[in-house]
Amino acid sequence: MPSLAEEELFLPSTPGKFKDKSHSMHRQFHRCFASTSTMFLWALFLIALTATYLSFQSFVDSGSKYFSTAWGGIHWEKQVRTSAEIHRHNGFSVLVTGAAGFVGSHVSLALKKRGDGVVGLDNFNNYYDPSLKKARKNLLSEQNIFIVEGDVNDARMLAKLFEIVQFTHVMHLAAQAGVRYAMENPQSYVHSNIAGLVTLLEACKNADRQPAIVWASSSSVYGLNEKVPFSESDRTDRPASLYAATKKAGEEITHTYNHIYGLSITGLRFFTVYGPWGRPDMAYFSFTRNILNGKPITVYRGKNHVDLARDFTYIDDIVKGCVGSLDTAKKSTGSGGKKRGPAQYRIFNLGNTSPVTVPMMVNMLEKHLKVKAKKNVIEMPGNGDVPYTHANISSARRELGYKPTTDLQTGLKKFVRWYLSYYGYNPGKSVK
């Protein structure tokens, strides 16, 4: 037992009060600990808040590349339904991908004009000046064609579109174009031309009523073939560029979906499409801009000083081939991903059948622009270009009623008229 002296150490100095020093020390410790814990919790909260913001910002930044525009909602769905309304007997409801593009905008207008329902889809990327795509979009809006701003790789968005509208047809024209750009950004070709195609085909095969599909392949698939004119039965296993390889892959992929799921599919091999509202990266377009700006143009030559030649095809003729393909496409045979029988599978060349050399094309531009070009003639580098293209269109003529009617001289005259109207031109002033 403790002694009296030891007990006195624990007695209060004032009767009735007992100062437990150990309790006071515990209380101070708790206060300190509580304060520290609060600060620690606040610090954790601020860190979490910052991390959440940065993660969200990263998601927005990365997502804006492909899925920049929000979709969905009552108003959005109403716009889709209204745009898809059919205004002719036995008309189509068509989803047009790449609708703000060169071919896509022309095809959309042609379908709407005859009374078909049209819903567009485009991601408005910056491969070339997006303002030109926005101007095309305005043209379509004036005709009550709604363009969904989104990426063809967005499976949820595609599923929603097919839920809102039972599309009878899909006109798939969205793609990363350009032979030379593939050397700078190969991933964009895989993303758009392969992954995007598969995402779209998945949406189509899962639809309760599978649509018939018409899509844009390319004359580039003929690659290093030297036999001309190019026919659909010719070999296409030697691509000269990544762009060509992705289009060839697309043909194999579409064949697979046709075989397994009963999708009706028509592939169109376009040959050098040109005309009003065209792509600024195309030679005839960039030549026009540089000639008017007094800048030299680069004209490539093939081996042994042979001039390059292209089967230039005017946009109106291409549109006729696209519409003819839709009109003659048979129904898909599957539903909800299950095939009920063999389905139609076709591939057609859409060209003009009259190749013209690049120097001859430049001479025509000089005539219509009334300006002489400054030319740098150099050997063609190994960038994926081919020296010569020439389409055999006998199959398209027979099965689609396809018959091109616009020669290059006439087509370029129409293009120059549009170009000067759209961009304007004053001698001595730079043209965009």
QUINOR-V315488 format. One record per residue. N is the residue number from 1. RES is the residue in three letters. PSI is psi as a letter, one per 30 degrees, with the letter a starting at -180 (NA if undefined). D_LAST is the distance of its C-alpha to the last C-alpha in Angstrom with 2 decimals. Layout:
# QUINOR-V315488
n = {N | N}
res = {RES | RES}
psi = {PSI | PSI}
d_last = {D_LAST | D_LAST}
This chain:
# QUINOR-V315488
n = {1 | 2 | 3 | 4 | 5 | 6 | 7 | 8 | 9 | 10 | 11 | 12 | 13 | 14 | 15 | 16 | 17 | 18 | 19 | 20 | 21 | 22 | 23 | 24 | 25 | 26 | 27 | 28 | 29 | 30 | 31 | 32 | 33 | 34 | 35 | 36 | 37 | 38 | 39 | 40 | 41 | 42 | 43 | 44 | 45 | 46 | 47 | 48 | 49 | 50 | 51 | 52 | 53 | 54 | 55 | 56 | 57 | 58 | 59 | 60 | 61 | 62 | 63 | 64 | 65 | 66 | 67 | 68 | 69 | 70 | 71 | 72 | 73 | 74 | 75 | 76 | 77 | 78 | 79 | 80 | 81 | 82 | 83 | 84 | 85 | 86 | 87 | 88 | 89 | 90 | 91 | 92 | 93 | 94 | 95 | 96 | 97 | 98 | 99 | 100 | 101 | 102 | 103 | 104 | 105 | 106 | 107 | 108 | 109 | 110 | 111 | 112 | 113 | 114 | 115 | 116 | 117 | 118 | 119 | 120 | 121 | 122 | 123 | 124 | 125 | 126 | 127 | 128 | 129 | 130 | 131 | 132 | 133 | 134 | 135 | 136 | 137 | 138 | 139 | 140 | 141 | 142 | 143 | 144 | 145 | 146 | 147 | 148 | 149 | 150 | 151 | 152 | 153 | 154 | 155 | 156 | 157 | 158 | 159 | 160 | 161 | 162 | 163 | 164 | 165 | 166 | 167 | 168 | 169 | 170 | 171 | 172 | 173 | 174 | 175 | 176 | 177 | 178 | 179 | 180 | 181 | 182 | 183 | 184 | 185 | 186 | 187 | 188 | 189 | 190 | 191 | 192 | 193 | 194 | 195 | 196 | 197 | 198 | 199 | 200 | 201 | 202 | 203 | 204 | 205 | 206 | 207 | 208 | 209 | 210 | 211 | 212 | 213 | 214 | 215 | 216 | 217 | 218 | 219 | 220 | 221 | 222 | 223 | 224 | 225 | 226 | 227 | 228 | 229 | 230 | 231 | 232 | 233 | 234 | 235 | 236 | 237 | 238 | 239 | 240 | 241 | 242 | 243 | 244 | 245 | 246 | 247 | 248 | 249 | 250 | 251 | 252 | 253 | 254 | 255 | 256 | 257 | 258 | 259 | 260 | 261 | 262 | 263 | 264 | 265 | 266 | 267 | 268 | 269 | 270 | 271 | 272 | 273 | 274 | 275 | 276 | 277 | 278 | 279 | 280 | 281 | 282 | 283 | 284 | 285 | 286 | 287 | 288 | 289 | 290 | 291 | 292 | 293 | 294 | 295 | 296 | 297 | 298 | 299 | 300 | 301 | 302 | 303 | 304 | 305 | 306 | 307 | 308 | 309 | 310 | 311 | 312 | 313 | 314 | 315 | 316 | 317 | 318 | 319 | 320 | 321 | 322 | 323 | 324 | 325 | 326 | 327 | 328 | 329 | 330 | 331 | 332 | 333 | 334 | 335 | 336 | 337 | 338 | 339 | 340 | 341 | 342 | 343 | 344 | 345 | 346 | 347 | 348 | 349 | 350 | 351 | 352 | 353 | 354 | 355 | 356 | 357 | 358 | 359 | 360 | 361 | 362 | 363 | 364 | 365 | 366 | 367 | 368 | 369 | 370 | 371 | 372 | 373 | 374 | 375 | 376 | 377 | 378 | 379 | 380 | 381 | 382 | 383 | 384 | 385 | 386 | 387 | 388 | 389 | 390 | 391 | 392 | 393 | 394 | 395 | 396 | 397 | 398 | 399 | 400 | 401 | 402 | 403 | 404 | 405 | 406 | 407 | 408 | 409 | 410 | 411 | 412 | 413 | 414 | 415 | 416 | 417 | 418 | 419 | 420 | 421 | 422 | 423 | 424 | 425 | 426 | 427 | 428 | 429 | 430 | 431 | 432}
res = {MET | PRO | SER | LEU | ALA | GLU | GLU | GLU | LEU | PHE | LEU | PRO | SER | THR | PRO | GLY | LYS | PHE | LYS | ASP | LYS | SER | HIS | SER | MET | HIS | ARG | GLN | PHE | HIS | ARG | CYS | PHE | ALA | SER | THR | SER | THR | MET | PHE | LEU | TRP | ALA | LEU | PHE | LEU | ILE | ALA | LEU | THR | ALA | THR | TYR | LEU | SER | PHE | GLN | SER | PHE | VAL | ASP | SER | GLY | SER | LYS | TYR | PHE | SER | THR | ALA | TRP | GLY | GLY | ILE | HIS | TRP | GLU | LYS | GLN | VAL | ARG | THR | SER | ALA | GLU | ILE | HIS | ARG | HIS | ASN | GLY | PHE | SER | VAL | LEU | VAL | THR | GLY | ALA | ALA | GLY | PHE | VAL | GLY | SER | HIS | VAL | SER | LEU | ALA | LEU | LYS | LYS | ARG | GLY | ASP | GLY | VAL | VAL | GLY | LEU | ASP | ASN | PHE | ASN | ASN | TYR | TYR | ASP | PRO | SER | LEU | LYS | LYS | ALA | ARG | LYS | ASN | LEU | LEU | SER | GLU | GLN | ASN | ILE | PHE | ILE | VAL | GLU | GLY | ASP | VAL | ASN | ASP | ALA | ARG | MET | LEU | ALA | LYS | LEU | PHE | GLU | ILE | VAL | GLN | PHE | THR | HIS | VAL | MET | HIS | LEU | ALA | ALA | GLN | ALA | GLY | VAL | ARG | TYR | ALA | MET | GLU | ASN | PRO | GLN | SER | TYR | VAL | HIS | SER | ASN | ILE | ALA | GLY | LEU | VAL | THR | LEU | LEU | GLU | ALA | CYS | LYS | ASN | ALA | ASP | ARG | GLN | PRO | ALA | ILE | VAL | TRP | ALA | SER | SER | SER | SER | VAL | TYR | GLY | LEU | ASN | GLU | LYS | VAL | PRO | PHE | SER | GLU | SER | ASP | ARG | THR | ASP | ARG | PRO | ALA | SER | LEU | TYR | ALA | ALA | THR | LYS | LYS | ALA | GLY | GLU | GLU | ILE | THR | HIS | THR | TYR | ASN | HIS | ILE | TYR | GLY | LEU | SER | ILE | THR | GLY | LEU | ARG | PHE | PHE | THR | VAL | TYR | GLY | PRO | TRP | GLY | ARG | PRO | ASP | MET | ALA | TYR | PHE | SER | PHE | THR | ARG | ASN | ILE | LEU | ASN | GLY | LYS | PRO | ILE | THR | VAL | TYR | ARG | GLY | LYS | ASN | HIS | VAL | ASP | LEU | ALA | ARG | ASP | PHE | THR | TYR | ILE | ASP | ASP | ILE | VAL | LYS | GLY | CYS | VAL | GLY | SER | LEU | ASP | THR | ALA | LYS | LYS | SER | THR | GLY | SER | GLY | GLY | LYS | LYS | ARG | GLY | PRO | ALA | GLN | TYR | ARG | ILE | PHE | ASN | LEU | GLY | ASN | THR | SER | PRO | VAL | THR | VAL | PRO | MET | MET | VAL | ASN | MET | LEU | GLU | LYS | HIS | LEU | LYS | VAL | LYS | ALA | LYS | LYS | ASN | VAL | ILE | GLU | MET | PRO | GLY | ASN | GLY | ASP | VAL | PRO | TYR | THR | HIS | ALA | ASN | ILE | SER | SER | ALA | ARG | ARG | GLU | LEU | GLY | TYR | LYS | PRO | THR | THR | ASP | LEU | GLN | THR | GLY | LEU | LYS | LYS | PHE | VAL | ARG | TRP | TYR | LEU | SER | TYR | TYR | GLY | TYR | ASN | PRO | GLY | LYS | SER | VAL | LYS}
psi = {k | k | l | e | e | e | e | f | f | g | k | k | f | k | k | f | k | j | j | j | e | e | e | e | e | e | e | e | e | e | e | e | e | e | e | e | e | e | e | e | e | e | e | e | e | e | e | e | e | e | e | e | e | e | e | e | e | e | e | e | e | e | f | f | e | e | h | f | k | k | l | l | l | e | e | e | e | e | e | e | e | e | e | f | k | k | g | l | k | h | l | l | j | k | j | j | k | h | f | g | a | d | e | e | e | e | e | e | e | e | e | e | e | g | g | l | k | k | k | l | k | k | f | h | l | h | e | l | j | f | e | e | e | e | e | e | e | e | e | e | e | f | g | h | j | k | k | k | j | l | k | f | f | j | e | e | e | e | e | e | e | f | e | e | k | i | k | f | l | k | j | j | f | k | l | j | l | k | e | e | f | f | f | e | i | e | e | f | e | e | e | e | f | d | e | e | e | e | e | e | e | e | e | e | f | f | k | e | j | k | l | k | k | k | l | j | b | l | f | f | f | f | b | g | k | f | k | l | l | k | l | f | f | l | k | h | g | i | k | f | l | e | e | e | e | e | e | e | e | e | e | e | e | e | e | e | e | e | e | e | f | g | k | j | k | k | k | k | j | k | j | i | k | l | a | k | g | a | k | f | f | l | e | e | e | e | e | e | e | e | e | f | g | g | k | l | k | j | j | k | k | a | k | h | g | k | k | k | k | k | i | k | k | k | e | e | e | e | e | e | e | e | e | e | e | e | e | f | k | l | k | l | g | l | k | g | g | k | k | f | l | k | l | k | k | l | k | k | k | j | a | f | g | i | k | k | l | e | e | e | e | e | e | e | e | e | e | e | f | h | k | k | k | j | k | j | k | l | k | k | l | i | g | f | l | l | f | k | k | k | k | j | g | e | e | e | e | e | f | f | g | k | j | k | f | j | l | e | e | e | e | e | e | e | e | e | e | e | e | e | e | e | f | l | k | k | k | f | k | k | k | NA}
d_last = {103.44 | 101.91 | 104.32 | 104.72 | 102.86 | 99.97 | 99.99 | 99.89 | 96.56 | 95.06 | 96.94 | 95.17 | 95.90 | 96.30 | 98.37 | 96.19 | 92.99 | 91.93 | 89.15 | 87.75 | 85.79 | 84.32 | 82.95 | 81.41 | 79.75 | 78.41 | 77.06 | 75.25 | 73.86 | 72.61 | 70.97 | 69.23 | 68.26 | 66.97 | 64.86 | 63.47 | 62.81 | 60.96 | 58.75 | 58.21 | 57.30 | 54.88 | 53.30 | 52.99 | 51.47 | 48.84 | 48.05 | 47.78 | 45.59 | 43.24 | 43.21 | 42.54 | 39.59 | 38.11 | 38.72 | 37.12 | 34.09 | 33.87 | 34.19 | 31.45 | 29.09 | 29.93 | 30.10 | 26.75 | 25.19 | 26.61 | 28.51 | 26.54 | 27.41 | 31.01 | 32.57 | 35.97 | 38.08 | 39.58 | 36.53 | 34.32 | 37.03 | 37.36 | 33.67 | 34.06 | 37.27 | 36.01 | 32.94 | 35.31 | 37.75 | 38.65 | 39.03 | 40.62 | 43.88 | 43.73 | 40.05 | 38.22 | 36.84 | 33.88 | 32.05 | 28.59 | 27.05 | 23.32 | 23.16 | 19.61 | 18.52 | 17.74 | 21.41 | 22.85 | 21.31 | 22.45 | 25.86 | 26.35 | 25.80 | 28.15 | 30.82 | 30.68 | 30.91 | 34.17 | 35.66 | 35.18 | 34.67 | 31.38 | 30.51 | 27.17 | 26.60 | 23.44 | 22.84 | 19.09 | 18.70 | 15.69 | 15.75 | 12.18 | 10.12 | 13.18 | 11.62 | 11.25 | 14.89 | 15.89 | 14.76 | 16.85 | 19.57 | 19.72 | 20.28 | 23.08 | 24.51 | 24.96 | 27.19 | 29.07 | 27.78 | 27.95 | 25.84 | 27.62 | 25.45 | 27.24 | 27.63 | 29.62 | 31.73 | 33.10 | 36.48 | 37.80 | 34.96 | 35.36 | 39.10 | 38.65 | 36.50 | 39.19 | 41.82 | 40.32 | 39.55 | 41.49 | 38.62 | 39.91 | 36.89 | 34.03 | 30.89 | 29.55 | 25.96 | 24.83 | 24.31 | 22.48 | 20.90 | 19.96 | 22.58 | 21.38 | 20.34 | 24.02 | 25.03 | 23.15 | 24.07 | 27.00 | 28.29 | 25.43 | 26.53 | 30.11 | 29.32 | 27.36 | 28.77 | 32.37 | 33.28 | 31.20 | 32.78 | 36.24 | 35.78 | 34.83 | 37.74 | 40.08 | 39.18 | 39.70 | 43.05 | 44.34 | 43.68 | 46.91 | 45.56 | 43.39 | 40.39 | 39.59 | 36.48 | 33.89 | 31.30 | 28.60 | 29.82 | 28.19 | 29.19 | 28.62 | 32.11 | 33.67 | 32.68 | 34.79 | 36.67 | 37.39 | 39.13 | 37.05 | 36.30 | 35.81 | 38.23 | 38.52 | 41.84 | 40.48 | 40.52 | 37.54 | 38.94 | 37.05 | 33.42 | 31.22 | 28.81 | 29.10 | 26.79 | 29.30 | 32.16 | 31.02 | 30.74 | 34.16 | 35.50 | 34.26 | 36.32 | 39.36 | 38.91 | 38.60 | 41.69 | 43.56 | 42.80 | 43.80 | 47.03 | 48.06 | 46.91 | 46.83 | 43.14 | 42.10 | 39.03 | 36.91 | 34.33 | 31.70 | 30.40 | 27.03 | 26.14 | 22.45 | 21.14 | 18.25 | 17.20 | 15.34 | 13.87 | 14.02 | 13.17 | 9.96 | 12.60 | 14.49 | 14.96 | 14.42 | 10.95 | 9.84 | 11.95 | 10.29 | 6.82 | 9.12 | 11.55 | 9.61 | 8.66 | 12.33 | 12.26 | 15.11 | 15.14 | 17.91 | 20.39 | 23.13 | 26.72 | 29.59 | 33.10 | 35.07 | 31.98 | 31.53 | 28.20 | 26.54 | 26.67 | 25.37 | 26.80 | 23.63 | 24.39 | 22.79 | 22.08 | 24.84 | 27.35 | 26.53 | 27.03 | 30.39 | 31.41 | 30.54 | 32.44 | 35.26 | 35.59 | 35.98 | 38.49 | 40.63 | 40.52 | 43.99 | 44.81 | 44.98 | 48.59 | 48.54 | 48.58 | 48.25 | 47.74 | 50.84 | 50.81 | 53.25 | 52.75 | 50.50 | 47.02 | 44.69 | 42.37 | 40.13 | 37.30 | 35.54 | 33.15 | 30.46 | 29.19 | 29.21 | 32.02 | 30.55 | 28.76 | 26.57 | 25.88 | 22.43 | 23.12 | 24.12 | 20.94 | 18.98 | 21.43 | 20.76 | 17.00 | 17.95 | 20.39 | 18.21 | 15.33 | 18.11 | 16.54 | 18.35 | 16.85 | 17.82 | 19.42 | 20.92 | 23.51 | 25.03 | 27.41 | 26.17 | 26.67 | 28.61 | 25.75 | 27.04 | 25.61 | 28.26 | 28.79 | 29.55 | 29.44 | 31.56 | 32.70 | 36.22 | 35.87 | 39.57 | 40.07 | 37.21 | 38.44 | 41.95 | 41.45 | 38.33 | 38.55 | 35.12 | 34.31 | 30.82 | 30.46 | 26.99 | 26.65 | 23.51 | 23.44 | 23.58 | 21.19 | 18.39 | 19.08 | 18.62 | 15.37 | 13.90 | 15.40 | 13.80 | 10.24 | 10.75 | 12.52 | 10.19 | 6.85 | 9.09 | 9.47 | 11.70 | 13.11 | 12.78 | 9.76 | 6.58 | 3.79 | 0.00}
